[in-house]
Amino acid sequence: MAVESLSLAYPPLLIFAAALLVLVLPRIAGFTVGALSLAAVLAISLVAPGGQHLAGTFLGFEVVPFYVDDFSRMVGIGLGFLGVCSVIYAYSSEASETLVAFALVYVASSVGAAFAGDWLVLLFMWELMAVTSTLVVWHYGGEAVRAGFRYALFHGTGGVLVMMAVAVHYVEVGTFVYSDAGIANGIPAILAVLGMGVNVAFVGFHTWLPDTYPRPHIAASVFLSVYTTKTSAFVLYRAFPVDAQSEIGIYIAYMGGLMAVYGATFALLQHDMRALLSYHIQAQLGYIVAGIGMGTVVHSDIAVAGAMSHLFNNILFKSLLFMAVGVVIYRTGEEDLYKLGGLWREMPLTAIGFGLGALSITAIPGFNGYVSKGMLFDAADPHYYGEPEFQALYWLLYLGAIGTLLSFIKLGYYVFLHGESDIEVADAKPGQTVAMLGLGGACLLFGVWWQGLADLAPTIHGADFAFEYPGGESHLHPYSASHRRTAGILTAIGLVGFVVVRKPLSKLDLGDPAMVVYPATYYVSRWTMLAVTETYAVVDAAVVGLVKRCYWLGNNPVLAVDAAAGRLPNWLVDVEERQPTDGGRPSTIHLRTSIGTTVLLLTIALTVVLWFLVV
């Protein structure tokens, strides 16, 4: 009975309530409530029964706000566990209560999107995720404000495309509720993949990612590094599930391959540590997108299992890497990796946290990334499951893996190993250490105890991955000889390659050519804005002048007649300034608040109202 009652505990509302309490409770109590709300999401994800919960109607449409299956369960576990660690990290990193309240509402919208069972609820949570994540960026001020504005433009545009896709999908199929067929083919599928492609950083749509994530507070970067991109990748799977007869799955798969190479390449060229990690968000999303595309094309369970497992693993190791780099920035005040060095002596715990994340993302045996990347390589490899049409995709993923190894060898070498540290700094604070080692321990756990990851992964259950190989092994084992050999070759290429390119690489500081969109967009937007505002100002002045004169005429009819007869030469006089009705006394009522807090309160109020309308 207790387990059944968990289906009535809607996870986003728990986090919304915690966000409000963070604003009013003492700091440690508020952060504790925030962490507990996310621990509750983790517990609900683990034990809530599968199926539709809290289903109802909204404006005559059938909606399913809370849908639990193997896919949403796995994502919910990852998002909940990360949320607990992120709040602990934020507390120890001196993040403000307001920032964490914004972050919690952002997390709530992301969790709501992950557990949505229909496109209407998904749309609401998708837009809420865009608004609240923008507030998380803006809160830091400075350069983050302009970056946040560009971020909002990208995600607003993507949201409109997704909304159009859902509208056309409804016209074609007559329901918003998810189905095994995913989004309808044709126009809805094209609009959906473009709109979702913004959030998952398709090449050409990705510039918001390295532009935004290096700029806010270090704790904000941890939240941002996961919730938008990983939730959006999961929603992409909802649109193009393994049973869908999608016509564009092959293009999705190859876009994933291009993302893996493009992201790893430009990560390798970065000097800014958080920019490097941001490009690797795109690169790792590429593996997930490739798996989703392959699953759609050939209905491959291993491709989907690999994509969802890698998504889950990314939640762990990507946030861990942002935490470790954040501690370095917090202690040294330096963002440029080439201006650091030898920090492992001063910051051994941070170095360990970074090492666990780096070994995971580079797919070294014994860590979780090795297991999930192995599945994706097998799904693309023509010698295993891959179709001949995936031969080029396999090599794109392979090149992406080499670029990832080079990037993290470079980052670890210059920050922690190279030279002697010429500054004395403290190591991570206790809360930062707990958060990093908690995530790092999970990365190690699911690499060694890979059966646990297999049990979580949708379409895979049990002690081995029971997939038939044509003419080869009857069962896939992550630590089979072929997998270990591939990992060894990749690692050797990465180590030797870094020795060769290290010196010339340190002299390169090339920008992303796609960033040209920013100056072009800035000037076009500026000219458009000036044209609109100046036209509005002229029209406004004319209308206000006319209204003032009509008001004067209505209040002074005799003077108007005299003026018309020529007895009042200066009849077009200005209307006197209106006097305050309170006699000019200053107001004693203070209702002013920041725009961020206002949006936060309106968001929560609107969500609660819609919730009561649904249930």
N, C-alpha and C positions, 0 to 999 in steps of 0.2 A: 504493500500500500504506500509506503514511504517513497519507493522508487517511482511508482505511478504518479505521485503528487509532484515529482520533479518536472513532469511534462507541463505543469501549470506555472512553473517558475520561469518566466520569459527572461533569458539572460540579459538582453539590452536594458531592460527596465532596472535590473539590479545595479548595473553600472551607472545608469543615469542618476539613480538615487545616491550612489556613492559620490558622484561628481558634485552634487549639491552639498553634500555633507563636508567634502573637502574644503569648500569655501567658508563654512561657518564653524567648523570644529577646530580645536587647537591643532597645530601642524602634525604632530606625531599621531594623534587620534584620527585625523582626516586621512592621512596617508595609509594608516592601518586599515581603515574601512575600505579605501580604494583597493588595496591588495587583497583583502578578504572577498570583495565583490568578484574579483577576477579568479580567485581560488574557487568560488562558487560556480563560475562558468566552467572551469576545468572539471569540477565534480559532476555537474549536470551533463557535460559532454560525455563523460565516461559511462554514466549509468542511466541516463534518460532512455526510455524505450523508443525503438525506431518507429517511424511513421509520422503522420500529420498530427499536429497538436494546435489547439487554440484556433482551429479553422473557423471561418465565419464569412460574412459578406460585408463589403464596403461599397456604398453607393450602388448597390445591386450587383457588384462583381464578387465572384468567389475568391477569397484570399486565404493563404496559409502562412501566417507569420512565423511559425516555428515548425520546421521540418527536419527530422533527424534520420539520417541514413549513414552508411559507412563513410561516405565522403565528408559530409558536414561534421560528423563526429570527430574524424581525424583532424580537420582544420580547427574545430572548436577546442580540442585538447591543446593543440599548438598555440593558438592565440591566447587561451586562458593562462597557460603556464608562462608564456613570455610576458603577459601582462603583469603577473605577480612580480617577476624579476625586474621588469621595467619600472614599476612603482618604487620598489626598494632602491634601485639605482638612482631614480630621480630624487628621492629623499636624501640620499647620501651626497648627491651632486649639487645640492642647494637649489634645486628647481623650485619655483614659487608655487604657492597653492593654486593660483589662477592658471598657470601653465598646466599643472597636473589635472585640474578640473576640465580644461579644454581637451587635454589628451584622453581623459576617460570617456568623454562624450564621443570623441573620435573613435576610440576603441569600441564603444557600444554600437556605433553605426556599422563598423566593420564586422563585428560579431553578428549583428542583425542581418547584414547582407549574406553572411556565410550560412545562416540558418533559415533564410527566406525559402519558402516553398512555392513562390509564384513570382511572376515578373513585376507585378504592381508593388508589392512590398519591397522587392529588390530595388526598384527605381527610387522609392522614397529613401531607403538606406544608402543607396549609391550617391544621391545628391547630398544627403546629410554628411556622408563621408567626405565629399569634396569641400563642403563649407567648413566643417570642423577641423579638417587637416589644414586648411588655409589659416584658420585662427591660431593653430599650433605654431605655424611658421611665423606669422605676423607678430606674435607676442614678443619676440625677441627684439624687434625694432631694428634700426639701422638698415644694412643691406638686405636683411630678410624681408623688409616690407615690399621693396620692388620685386624681389624674387617671388614673394608670395602672390603678388598681383599677377605676374606671368603664369605662375602655377594655377591660379584660379581660372585664368582665361583658358588654359589647356583643358583643365578638368571640366569646366563649364561646357566647352565645345564637345568634349567626349560624351558628357552626360546627355546633351541634346541629341546626339547621334544614337545613343542607346535608347533614349525615350522614343525616337522615331521608329527604331527597329521594333520595339515592343508594341507600339501602336499598330504598325502594319502586320506584325505577327498575330495580334488579336483579331484583326479584320479577317485574316486568312484561316485561323483555326478556331476562333470563337471562345477562347479561354486564356486566362493569364497563368493558370496553374502549370508548373513544370511537367514535362513528359519526357519519356525516353528518347523521343525524336529530337529534343532540343529546340532551337529556334527554327522557324520556317525557312526553307531554302529561298533563294532569290534575293530580292531587295532586303528583307529583314536580316538575312545572314550577312550580307555585305555591310549594312549599316551597323550591325552588332559588332562585327569583327573590327571595323574602323573605330567605333566608339570605345570598345574595350581595349583596343590596341593602344589608345592614348594612355590608359592607366597601367598597362603592362609594358609600356616603353618599347613599342615596335620601332625599328630603325626609321628615323625621320620624324617620329612622334615623341622621341625620348628626351629632347633637350631640357625639359623641365626638371628631369631627375638630377643630373649633375649640377644644374644651376641652383636648385633649391636646397637639397639635403645638407650641403656643407655649411649653410648660413645660420640656422637657428641655434638655440641652446643645445648642448651636447645630449641632454636627456631627451629633448624633442626629436633629435635625429634618430635616437634609438626607436622611439615609437614610429616615426615616419618610415624607417627603413623596412618595415614589415607590413603594416596593416593595409595600406592602400594597394600595394603591388601584389601581395600574396592573395588577398581576398579577391582582387580583380582577376588574377590567373585562375582561381577556383571558379569564379563566375563565368569565365571563358569556357571552362569545361562544362558548366551547366548548359551553356548555349550550344556546345558542340560535343555532346557525350559520345561514348564509345559505340552506342547503338544507332547514332544518327547517320543518315544517308547524306552527309554533307558534300556539297560540290566543291568546296573551297578548302577542304582539309589539307590537301597537299601544299597549298600556298601557306597555310598556317604553319605547317611543319617546317618548311624551308625558311620562313620568316624567323622561326625559332633558331635555326642554324645560323642565320645571318646575325641575329642578336648576340649569340654566344661569341662569335668572332669579333664583331664590332665593339661590343662592350669590353671584352678582354683586351683588345688592341688599344683602345683609348684609356683604359685603366693603366696600362703599362706606361703611358706617356705622362701621367699626372705627377705633379709635385705636391698638391694638396691631398692630405690623407683621406679626408672624407669624400673628396671628389673621386679618388681612386675606388673607394668602396661603393660609391654611387654607381659608377660605371659597371661594377661587378654585380650590382642588383640587376641591371639589364642583362648581363651575360648569363647569370644563373636563371633568370626568368626565361632566357632563350631555351635552355634545356627543358623547362617545364612546358613551354609553348610547343616545342618540337614533339614532346611526348603526347600532348593533347592532339596535335595534328595527325601524328602517326596512328594514334588510336582510332581516330575518326575514319581514316583512309582504309585501314586493313582490319578494323575491329580487333585490335591487339590488346589483350588484357595486360600484358607485361608493359606495354607503352604507357597505358593509363596508370598502372600501379607505380611505375617508375616516376611518372610526372607528379602524382600526388605524394609519393614518398619524398621526392626531392623538394616539393613545396613545403612539406612538414619539416624537413631537415634545414631548409633555408630559413625558416622562422627561427630556428635555434642558432645556427652558426652566423648568419648575417647580423643579427642583433648583437651577438657576442662580440663580433669584430668592431661594430660601431661603439660598443661599450668600452673595449680596450683602447681604441684610438681616442675616444672621448676622455678617458682618464689621462692619457698622455697630454692632450690639449689642456685639460683642466689643471694639471700640475705644472706644465711648462709654458703654457700660453702660446705654443708654436703649432702652426698648421702644416708647415712645409717639411716633408719627411727628410729632405736633404740637409736641413739645418739641425738635425738631431743625430743621435748615435750613442751606442754603448749604454743604453738605458736599462738593460737587463740587470745590471749591478745595482742600480738605484731603485728599480721598480720590478723586482722578480715576480711578484704575484700578477702584475699586469702583463708581464712577458709570458707567463704561463697561460693566462686567459687568452691572449692573442694567439699563442701557439696552438691551443686547442681549436680555436676557430679557424686558423689558417690550415691546419692539417685536415680539418673537416671539409672546408670548401674546395681544397685541392684534391680531394678524393684519395687520400693516403689510406692504405689498409689499416683497419682498426678503428676507423671513424665513420660516422654516419653517411657523409657524402660519398664515400667509396661504394656503399651498398646501393644507393639510389642511382648514382651515375652509371654504375655497372648495368643496371636494368635498362637504362635508356640507351646505352651503347649496344646492348644485345638487341633491343627493339629495332635499331637502325641497321645493324650489321647483317648484310645479305647471307653470311654464313650461318646465322642463327635464325631470327624471326624476320629480319628486314627484307623488304621487297627490293628488287633491282633498282626501282625508282628512288630508293633511299640511300644508294651508294654515295652520292655526293653529300647528302645530309650527314652521313656517318663521319666523313672527313671534316666537315664543318664543325661538328661537335668535338672531334679530336683536336682540331686547331684551337678551338675555344678552351679546351682543357690545358693545352700547352701554355696559352696566354695567361690562364689563371695561375698556373704554377709560377711562371716568370714574375707575375705581378706581386704575388705574396712572398716570394723569395726576396724580391726587391724591397718591399715594404718592411718585412721583418729584419732584413740585413741593415738597412739604413737607420731604422728607428732603434733597434735593440742591440744589434751585434757590431756594427761598423765603428771602429775607433773607440776612443775613451769619452765618456760623458764629462763635459766641462761645467755642468751645473749640478747642484745638489738639490734633489727634489724628493718629496715623500712618495711612498707607494700609494696604491688605491686605498680609499677609506673603507671601513668595514662593510658598509652596505654595498658599495661598488664591488668589493671582492666577493661577497655572498652571491650577488646577481651574476657576475661573470663565471664563477666556479659552478654555480647551479646550472647555467646553460652549457658550459663546457663539459660538465659531468654527463649531461643528457646526450651531447654529441658523442662522447666516448661510449656511453652505455649502449646506444643504438648501433654503434659500429661493431662492438664486441657481441652484444646480445641482439644480433640482427633478426632473430626469430621474433622478438618483440615488435620490431618495425614491420615485419611481415604480417603479424597478426593485426596490426593497426591498418595496414594498407588495404584499400578497397580492391576487390577481385582476387586478393591473395589471403589465404588463411592456412595456418598449420606450421609445421617445423621446416618445411622447405618450399621453394617456389616450384610448384608442380606444373611446369610447362614443357611440352614435348618439343624436342629439337629434331629437325629433320636430319637424319643421318649422323647424329652426334649424341651428346649426353641426354639421358632421359629426364633429368631434373637439373634445374639451375641451382648452383650453390655459389653464393657471393665470393667464397674463398677458393673457388676451383682454380686449377693451374692456369687456365687461360685468362681468368680475371687477374690473378696475381701477376702474370707476365705482362699484361697490358698496363697495369699500374706501375710496374717496374720500369717499363720502357718510357712511359710518360714522365716519370720522376727523373730519370736519367737525362732525358732531353731537356727538361726544365733546368736542372742543375748546370749542365754543360752550356746550355743556351745563355744562362744568366752570366756565366763567366765571360762569354764572348761579347755580349751586348752591354755589359754593365757600364763601362766607361762612356761609349757613345750615347747610351741611353740617358745618362745623367746630364748631358749637354742639350738634350732635346726638350723643348717646351712648346709642343704644337697644340693648337686649339682644335676643337671639334668643328669640322667644316659646317656641320648642321647648325651651329650656333649663329650663323649669318642671319637666321630667321629673327633674332632678337633686334638688331638695329633696324632691319627692314620693317619689322612689325612696329617698332617704336615710332618711326617717322610716319608710317601710314596711319597709325592710331592717333598720333599727335595732330596731324593735318585734319583727319576726320573729326577729332574732338573739337579742334578750334573752329572748323566750319560749322559744326552743330551748335556749339556754345555761343559763337558770335551771332549766328542767325537767331538763336533763341533770345539773346540779349536785345537785339533790335526789335523783334516782335514783342517781347515782354515790355520794353520801354514804351512802345506805341500803345499797347493795350492798357497799361497802367496809367499813362497820360490821359487816354480817353476816358477811363473810368473815373479818374480824379476830377476831370472837368465836368463830367455828367453829374457827379456827386455835388460839386460846387453849384452847378446850375439848379439842381433840385433843392438845395438849401438856401439859395439866394435868387429867387425868381425876379424880384424887383430890380436888383442890380443887373440881372441878365437882360431885362427889357431895356434898362438904361444903356447898357453896353451895346445892345443891338441898335439902339437909336443914335448911337454915337456920343452919348452924354457921359460915357465912362471909357476914356481912351484905353486904359490898361485893364480891360476886363478879363483877359486871360491870366489871372493871377494864380500863383501856386496855392494849393490847399494847405492850410496850416497843419503842422505836424500834430498827429493825434496824441492827446494827453493820456498818460496811464490812468486807468480807472482806480488804482489804489492810492492815488495822491502822490505817486512817486516814491513810496516807501519800498525799500528792498524786500524781496521775498524771503521768508524764513523757512520755506519748504525746499529741501534739496533732494532732487530726484535724478541727478546726473550720475552716469556710470559710463564705463568704457564701452566702445562698440563691441568688443569681444565678449564682455560679460553679458551685454544686452542680447547678442545673438545666441549665446549659450542658454540664457533663461528662456528666450522665445523658442529655441529648438526643443528644449525639454518640455515646455508647455504644449507645443504643437504635437509632439510625439504622444504625450499622455492623452490629449484630446482624441487623436486618431485611434489610439489604442482602445479607448472606451467606445468609440464608434464601431470598431471592428468586433469587440467581444460582447 
